[in-house]
Amino acid sequence: MISSFDFQVNTGKTAACFVIIVGLSVIAALTLRQSANAQVGGSAIPEPVQFLSADAKTMLTGYVFKPAMNPNGRVPAVVMMHGRAGAYSSRANGIYDATTLSQRHLFWGRYWAAQGYLAILVDGFGPRGYPQGFGRFSYSSRPAEFDEVRVRPLDAYGALAYLRSRADIAPDRIGLQGWSNGGSATLASMAPDAPGIVKQTPADGFRAALAFYPACGLKDHFATIGYSTYAPLRVFVGTDDEEISPRRCRELLADASGDIEIRVYPGATHDFDDPGRQRQALRANADARHDVIQQATSFFKERLAGSPGR
């Protein structure tokens, strides 16, 4: 069983909800692990595609994970935004393509496909000359074209436009998922002043979004205007994250408006959902990973897999 504490932090129209997860029983953890692994399966290589960023100048590379079955009609979709380390494995050794994507991205792409979604991982760094991404503590020295508030959302909306051009996609059932720096880009993409889209509404933009361990400073863009979101957003962080500040995320969302919830995992670190042995050796990460898969699945099922126009 999951033990949790829920409390409201806003008194406005819609409050941000904070949930602190204490732990999972061993039996529940094993059950979730087996369930997630059983639903992914396969080793299909995703299809590489190219499309234009909403900056109208950068040709991006995307990796498409198609649903395992061939469903009739249009399917919902998920746009995935990588973190500061880029889309590829640290062992890519100079080969940056569909065969060297990181295991975390492969897991989630295949997982969403197994759930009946078409997922697309957006490589926003490779086309700009940094396929290997950036190391820790490099934030202040990264080029301006990697700005997570004003540039990376353009890539997310470029992917959205690309998906809507496909005959196999339900155009009003597309979600957004981002990790770390891509999680920060997700927060910026869901704000009412997000660049790359004329109308920031669920009908015109993303239907819902997931942000995993985002850095919530966001270049102080929301320091004076406050943060809000135009569509439902769920945020997931660990208390022992060594790269971002969970406290700052709580502060950003404490006064936020919109359908926002943040889920906090005691003892979990950055990259807690990475399926690799090193991250999963920590029990808190394993517990957090199992829970976040469950939470993400039910959230997108409710928001994306329902009737069009919901």
N, C-alpha and C positions, 0 to 999 in steps of 0.2 A: 504494500500500500504506500501511496505517496502522502507524506505529511506536509501540509503547507499552511501558510498564513496569508490571508488576503486582507488588504485594507485599501480604502479609497484615499486618494491624496488631493483630489480636486473637489470643488463644490460648484463648478461651472456646468455647462450643458452636458458635457461628457467627460468623465474623469479618467485619468490614466490609472490603471490598476497595477499594483506591485504584488508579485507573488514570490515568496522565498521558499525554495524547495529544500527540505531537510535531508531526504534520502529515499532510497528504494530498497526493498527487501531483496535478498539474494535470489529468491524464486522469481520475483517480478522482473528483476534485471535480466536473468537468464531467459525468461520467456520473451521479453522484448527483443533481446539480442537475436534469438532464433527466428522470431517473426520478421525482423528487418532483413536479416540475411536471406531468408527464404523468399522474400518478395522482390529482391533485387536480381540475383542470379544472372547468368549469361556474361559474355565478355565482348559484346558487340562494340565495334569502334564507332564513335559518333561521326556523323557526316559534317565535314567542314563546309561552311557557306561564307559568303561575303555580303556585306550590306553597308550602307552609308550611315554614319553617325548623324545625329540631328544637328551637329555643327556644320553640316552640308559640305564638308571637305575631307573628312577622314574616313577611308574605307576600312571597316572593321572586319575581323575574322570571328565567326561564331561556330560553335560545335553543337550540332543538333542531335538530341537523343529522342528517337521516335518511340511511341508506345509499343510495347512488346507485341500486342495484338493489332490487327488491322481493323480498327473500329469503323463503323459506318458513319458518315457525316463528319462534322467538325468536332475537334477536341479542344479542351482548355490547354493553356500553356503556362510555362514558368520561365522567366528571364533570370539568369543567374549571373551575379557580379562577383568576380574574384577579389581577393584581398591584395595587400601590398606586395606579396611574394609572387603575384602573377597567376596565370592559369595553369602553369606546368609544374611537373615534379622537380624537386631539387636535384634529381638524378637525370634530368633531361640531357645533360652533356652536350649542349649546343643544338639538339634536335627539338624543335618546338612545333609540334603538330598534334594531330588527334591521338597518336600513339604514346605521347609523353605527358598527357594531362595528369594533374595530381590525383592521388587516390581519393581525396575528399570530393573533388568535383566529379570524378567518375562515379563514386557512390551515389551522390545526390542526383546526378543526371539519369543514371540507370534506375534509381529508386522512383523518381517521378514518372519515368516512362512506364515502369511496372504498375504504377497507380493509374495509368491511363492519360497522363499529360504528355505533351510534347515539351521538352525542356531544351533551352539553348544557353550555353555558356558563352559569355561575351569576353573575348580577349581584347581589352582596351589598351594594354601595355605594349604587346608585340608590334602592332601596326605603327606605334609611335617610337619604336626603336629600343624598347626595354622588355623583351620577352621574358627575361629572367627575373623581372620584378625588382624590388628594392629590399635591402636588409633592414634589420631593426635599427632604430635611432637615426633613420635617414630622412625623417619627415620634413625637417626644415630645409633640406637641400634638394628636394625633388623639384623637377621642372614644373612650370605653371600649367602645362598641358595635362597634368595629372590631378588637378584640383578636384577634390571629391564633392565640392559644393556647386561649382559652376561649370565643370567640364564633364566629369563622369556621368552625371545625370543625362547629358546629351547622348551618351552611348546607350544608356538604358532606354531612352525614348527612340533612338534609332532602331534598337532591337524590337521594340514594341511595334513600330511602323512596319518593319520587315515581317514580323509574324502576322500582322493584319493583312499583308499582301498575299498570304498563302491561303489556298482554297481549303486546306485541311484544318484551319484554326478557327475556333469560336472567337471572334474579335472582341467581344465584351467580357471574356472570361480569361484574362491574362494576369498573372501575378508576378511579383518581383521578390527575389531572394538575394541577399548579399552577405558577405563575410568580411569582418574586420574593416579595412578601408572601403571595400565594396558594401559593407553594412552602413558605413557613414554615407556613402553615395546613395544608398537606399533611403536613409532618413531624409537627405536633401531632395531626392526625387519625389518623395511623397508630400513635400511641403506645398502650400498654396502658391508660392512664388517660384516653383521649380522651373528651371530653364528647359527648353526643348519641346514644350507643348503649349498650345494656345489656351486651352481650358483645363485647369487642374481639377478634374472631377472623375469619379469612378467610371463614368460613361466614356470619357475621352482619354483617360489615363489608365493606370493600373487598378484592378479591382481590389487588390489586397497586397500586403507586403510583409516579409520576414527579414529582420536584421539580426545577424549573429555577431555578438561581441563588437559592436561598432565603437569607434572613437567618437565621443559625443561633443568634442570641442567645436567642430564644424567651422573653424576659422572665425569663431565668435559671430557668425552671421546672424544667429538668432538671439544674441545676448540682449538686445534692446527690444526687438519685435516679438520675442517669444516664439516657441515652436508649436506648430499645429500640423495636422495631417488631413488630406482630403479624402482618404480611404482608410479602412482598418489596417492597423500596423501592430505587429508583435515583435518585441525585442527580447533577446536572450543573452545574458552575461553571467560570468562566474565571478565569485568574490575574490579569487586568487589570480585574476588575470594579470599577467606580467607585462602586457603591452598597452592596455587601455585602462581608463579609470571608471570602474563601475559606479563610483560615487558621482562622477560628473554626469553619467547617463541618468542616474536617479534625479539629479538636480535639473537637467534639461527637461525631463518628462514630468517632473512633479507639477509644474504649472502649465503643462501642455493641454491643448484642447483637441478633441477628436476621439475616435475609437482606438485607444492605445493601451497596450498592456506590456509591462516589462516583467520578465521572469528571471529570478536571481538564483543561481546554483551555488550554495556554500562549498568552498574548497575547489571548485572547478577553475581551470586555467584558460588561457587563450587557446583557440583551436580545439576546444573540448570535444567537438564532434568529429574530428579527424579520426578515421578508422585505424590509423597506424598503431602498431604495438606500443610505441613509446608513449603516446598520449593516453591510450586506453589502459596502460598499466596502472594509472592513478584511478582509484575507485571512484573518486568524485567526478572525474571526467566520464568514466563509463556510465555512471548513473545519469549524469547530465545528458549524455548522448542519447541514451535510450528514451529519456523523457522528451527531449527536444524533437526526436523523430515522431513520437506520438503526437506532440502538440502541433507540429508543423503539418502533419498529415490531416488531423481533424480540422485545423483552421482552413487549409486550402480546400478540403472537401466541402466545407460549409460555404466558403466564399466563391469558389471557382467551379466546382463540379455540379452546382445546382442549375436551376433553370436560367437560360440567358436573360439578361436584363434585370437580374436580381440586384 
